[in-house]
């Protein structure tokens, strides 16, 4: 995903792969308010509403988070041009821990394919029917051997109509192979895709990357617009998963980033605050409101980029999602 990139923490600020330079020093400003009010939802289908967290291969795994999740996506593997699957970044010990979480908590375990700066070989692999076939076979074998529940695709980005059509063919072919086995196929998408969004309904789930916008990168109002865009494109709401960020960005270039945990540690924002020191983020109030928005629009769930950016105390954003769902998004 656009924000799926390597994180190198420095005190407070982090630079993900798409941010090329050193984060500038921060200067104090007045806090900003949280985004809008909680919508009035219809009753959610609690048994089917997904709470999906991305866990990158370069982070430390916290098994306690599994209590609040339905799905964990291990980020990420890469396709090879010949139709192979490069899983060299995955750690066997981490996979073992994820499997333990899968068994103990009933959480579904998927892997991500691609991501920012990990998508360069999609074009060559998808261009030929034989290499696509080889990739589907290799991917299915990996999912089977590792007892996974599915895969998530994140090609950033097809460059033209030919690459887009080949991507859709890949999704359709993976879906045809996976569906009889009960495996999930999801795809992560920017709302700013240049290609017809409806075609991505070939997947079981469509993850809306409703963040990294400018200047306030993940406002509630933006989430409302992004959901409408996907629904108006013809994708059934139950296939849509609203993405929420567990990090903040400066509202001026170069849009340096900070984890939510770092923001809390340095600024101690109130739950209804979304902006400090020129950094826009989603506080507990806005995360609750976005969760309830997804419920009210009868979406398939919410997804998080990314789990390691959260706190582990009563300021936790994952905790805010859990509390919103437990209360039925009531007062």
C-alpha positions in Angstrom: 0.0 0.0 0.0 1.0 3.6 -0.5 1.9 3.8 3.1 3.2 0.3 3.3 6.9 1.0 3.6 9.8 0.4 5.8 9.9 2.2 9.1 13.0 3.5 10.7 12.2 5.1 14.0 14.1 8.1 15.2 13.0 9.9 18.4 9.4 10.8 17.6 9.6 11.0 13.8 9.7 8.0 11.4 10.5 7.9 7.8 8.7 5.4 5.7 10.0 4.2 2.3 8.1 6.9 0.4 9.6 9.7 2.6 13.1 10.2 1.3 14.6 12.7 3.7 15.3 13.4 7.3 12.3 14.5 9.4 12.5 18.2 10.3 12.4 19.3 13.9 9.0 19.9 15.4 7.7 23.1 16.8 4.7 23.6 19.1 1.4 24.7 17.8 -2.2 24.6 19.2 -3.9 21.2 19.1 -6.7 20.7 16.6 -10.0 19.1 17.3 -11.0 15.6 16.3 -13.0 15.1 13.1 -16.8 15.3 13.2 -19.3 13.4 15.3 -20.1 9.8 15.6 -22.7 8.8 12.9 -25.9 7.0 13.9 -25.3 3.5 12.7 -27.6 0.6 11.9 -26.9 -2.5 14.0 -23.6 -4.1 12.9 -23.3 -7.7 11.9 -20.7 -8.3 14.7 -19.9 -11.8 13.6 -18.8 -10.7 10.1 -17.3 -7.3 10.7 -13.5 -7.6 10.2 -10.8 -5.8 12.1 -7.7 -6.4 10.0 -4.2 -5.4 11.1 -1.1 -5.2 8.9 2.1 -6.5 10.6 5.3 -5.6 8.7 8.2 -8.0 8.6 10.6 -5.4 10.1 8.5 -4.8 13.3 8.3 -6.6 16.7 5.2 -8.7 17.1 3.0 -8.1 20.1 0.8 -11.2 20.5 -1.6 -9.4 22.9 -3.0 -7.4 20.0 -4.7 -10.6 18.6 -7.5 -10.3 21.1 -8.9 -7.3 19.2 -8.3 -8.6 15.6 -10.1 -10.9 13.3 -7.2 -10.9 10.7 -3.5 -10.3 10.7 -1.7 -9.6 7.4 2.0 -10.4 7.4 3.7 -7.8 5.2 5.2 -8.6 2.7 6.4 -11.1 0.1 7.1 -10.2 -3.6 6.4 -11.9 -6.9 9.3 -12.8 -9.1 9.2 -12.1 -12.9 9.2 -15.8 -13.6 6.2 -16.6 -11.4 7.9 -17.4 -8.2 7.2 -16.1 -4.7 10.0 -14.3 -2.8 9.3 -14.8 1.0 12.9 -14.1 2.1 11.9 -11.2 4.4 9.6 -13.5 6.4 11.1 -14.9 9.6 10.4 -18.5 10.7 10.1 -17.6 14.4 7.7 -14.8 13.6 5.6 -17.1 11.5 5.5 -19.6 14.3 4.3 -16.9 16.7 1.6 -15.8 14.2 0.5 -19.4 13.9 0.2 -19.6 17.7 -1.9 -16.5 17.7 -4.0 -18.0 14.9 -4.7 -21.1 16.9 -5.2 -19.5 20.3 -7.3 -16.6 19.2 -8.9 -17.8 16.0 -7.5 -14.9 14.1 -7.1 -15.4 10.4 -3.6 -15.2 9.0 -2.8 -13.8 5.5 0.3 -12.6 3.8 0.6 -9.4 1.7 2.2 -9.5 -1.8 3.9 -6.3 -2.9 3.7 -2.9 -1.4 5.6 0.3 -1.9 9.0 -0.5 -3.5 8.1 -4.2 -3.5 6.0 -4.2 -6.6 8.6 -3.8 -9.4 8.1 -7.4 -10.7 4.3 -7.5 -10.9 4.3 -6.2 -14.5 6.6 -8.8 -15.9 5.0 -11.7 -13.9 1.4 -10.8 -14.9 2.2 -10.1 -18.6 2.3 -13.7 -19.5 -0.4 -16.4 -18.9 2.2 -19.0 -18.1 4.1 -17.0 -15.5 0.7 -16.0 -13.9 -0.2 -19.7 -13.8 3.2 -20.6 -12.2 2.7 -17.8 -9.6 -0.8 -18.9 -8.7 0.6 -22.5 -8.2 3.5 -21.3 -6.1 1.3 -19.0 -4.1 -1.3 -21.7 -3.4 1.5 -24.1 -2.3 2.9 -21.5 0.1 -0.6 -20.8 1.6 -1.3 -24.5 2.0 2.0 -25.5 3.5 2.0 -22.5 6.0 -1.7 -23.0 6.9 -2.7 -19.5 5.9 -6.2 -18.1 5.4 -5.4 -16.1 2.3 -3.4 -13.4 0.6 -3.6 -9.6 0.1 -2.3 -7.9 -3.1 -0.8 -4.5 -3.2 0.6 -3.6 -6.6 1.8 0.0 -6.4 1.0 0.8 -9.2 0.0 -0.5 -12.6 1.3 2.1 -15.1 -1.1 1.6 -18.0 -4.2 -0.1 -19.2 -2.3 -3.3 -20.2 -0.8 -3.7 -16.7 -4.1 -3.0 -15.1 -5.9 -5.6 -17.2 -3.1 -8.1 -16.4 -3.6 -7.3 -12.7 -7.3 -8.0 -12.9 -6.6 -11.3 -14.7 -4.2 -12.3 -11.8 -6.8 -11.5 -9.2 -9.4 -13.5 -11.1 -7.1 -16.5 -11.5 -6.0 -16.5 -7.8 -9.7 -16.1 -6.8 -10.7 -19.1 -9.0 -8.0 -21.3 -7.4 -8.5 -20.0 -3.8 -12.3 -20.0 -3.6 -12.9 -23.7 -3.5 -10.3 -24.0 -0.7 -12.0 -21.3 1.4 -9.1 -18.9 1.2 -9.5 -15.1 1.1 -8.2 -12.8 -1.7 -8.0 -9.1 -0.8 -6.6 -6.1 -2.6 -5.3 -2.8 -1.2 -6.2 0.2 -3.2 -5.7 4.0 -3.3 -9.0 5.9 -3.9 -7.0 7.8 -6.5 -6.6 4.9 -8.8 -6.6 5.9 -12.5 -8.4 2.7 -13.5 -12.0 1.5 -13.0 -12.4 0.6 -9.4 -15.3 -1.8 -10.0 -12.9 -4.3 -11.7 -11.3 -4.9 -8.3 -14.5 -6.5 -7.1 -12.9 -9.7 -8.4 -11.4 -9.9 -4.9 -13.2 -10.9 -1.8 -12.2 -7.7 0.0 -11.1 -4.3 -1.2 -9.1 -2.4 1.3 -9.5 1.4 1.0 -6.3 3.2 1.8 -8.0 6.3 3.1 -4.8 8.0 4.2 -1.7 9.8 2.9 -3.8 12.5 1.4 -2.8 16.2 1.6 -2.6 18.2 3.7 -4.5 16.5 6.5 -3.8 13.0 5.4 -6.7 11.0 6.9 -9.6 13.2 7.9 -13.0 11.8 8.7 -14.5 13.7 5.8 -12.0 12.1 3.4 -13.0 8.7 4.6 -16.7 9.5 3.9 -15.8 10.6 0.4 -13.6 7.6 -0.3 -16.3 5.2 0.8 -18.8 6.9 -1.5 -16.4 6.7 -4.4 -16.0 2.9 -4.1 -19.7 2.3 -3.6 -20.6 4.5 -6.5 -18.1 2.6 -8.6 -20.2 -0.5 -8.1 -18.3 -2.4 -5.4 -20.7 -4.0 -2.9 -20.3 -2.4 0.6 -19.7 -5.7 2.3 -16.5 -6.2 0.2 -15.1 -2.8 1.3 -12.7 -2.4 4.2 -12.0 1.1 5.5 -8.3 1.7 6.1 -7.3 3.8 9.1 -3.8 5.0 10.0 -2.0 4.5 13.2 0.5 7.2 12.4 0.5 10.9 11.7 2.0 13.2 9.0 3.1 16.8 8.9 0.6 18.9 7.1 3.3 20.7 5.1 6.0 19.2 2.9 8.0 17.0 3.1 5.1 15.4 5.1 7.4 13.7 7.7 5.7 11.0 9.7 5.4 9.9 13.3 3.9 6.8 14.8 0.8 7.3 17.0 2.8 5.8 19.9 5.5 8.5 19.5 2.9 11.3 19.2 1.2 10.1 22.5 4.6 9.8 24.2 5.7 13.3 23.3 2.4 15.3 23.3 -0.1 13.4 25.4 -3.0 14.5 23.2 -6.6 14.3 24.5 -8.8 11.6 22.9 -10.6 14.2 20.8 -7.5 15.8 19.4 -6.2 15.0 15.8 -3.5 17.6 15.3 -0.4 18.6 17.3 2.7 20.5 16.3 1.6 20.5 12.7 1.2 16.7 12.7 -2.2 15.4 11.6 -3.2 12.0 12.9 -6.3 10.1 14.0 -6.9 10.2 17.7 -9.1 7.8 19.6 -12.3 9.9 18.9 -11.8 9.9 15.2 -10.8 6.2 15.1 -14.0 5.4 17.0 -16.0 7.6 14.6 -14.5 6.0 11.5 -15.2 2.5 12.9 -18.9 3.5 13.4 -18.9 5.0 9.9 -17.9 1.6 8.5 -20.6 0.0 10.6 -23.3 2.5 9.5 -22.4 2.0 5.9 -22.5 -1.8 6.3 -18.9 -2.2 5.2 -17.0 -5.4 5.7 -14.7 -4.0 8.3 -11.8 -1.8 9.0 -8.1 -2.3 8.4 -5.1 -0.8 10.2 -1.7 0.4 8.9 0.0 -0.7 11.0 -0.2 -2.5 14.3 3.2 -1.7 15.8 2.5 2.0 15.6 -0.1 1.7 18.4 0.2 2.2 22.1 -0.4 -0.6 24.6 -2.3 1.3 27.3 -5.7 3.0 27.6 -4.7 5.4 24.7 -4.7 2.5 22.2 -6.4 3.1 18.9 -7.0 -0.6 18.5 -8.7 -0.4 21.9 -10.8 2.4 20.6 -12.0 0.2 17.7 -12.8 -2.6 20.1 -14.7 -0.3 22.4 -16.7 1.2 19.5 -17.8 -2.3 18.3 -18.5 -3.5 21.8 -20.8 -0.6 22.5 -22.6 -1.0 19.1 -21.3 2.5 18.3 -23.7 3.9 20.8 -22.9 6.7 23.3 
